[in-house]
């Protein structure tokens, strides 16, 4: 993934545990070339919250199916 202010990678793995459960693992890595933007990202971007929201939304969608 890339934008005007950063580049990065996002990887996810879904591993079956049993017939009703799957382990979800995700890793995100971002690079901010501009030092000013890098500082702002630490102050205003909550990557942990973004990933938790994604996981929660994925869980809800899969539970409906």
Secondary structure, 3 states (H helix, E strand, C coil): CECCCCEEEEEEEEEECCCCCEEEEEEEEEECCCHHHHHHHHHHCCHHHHHHHHHHHHHHHHHHC
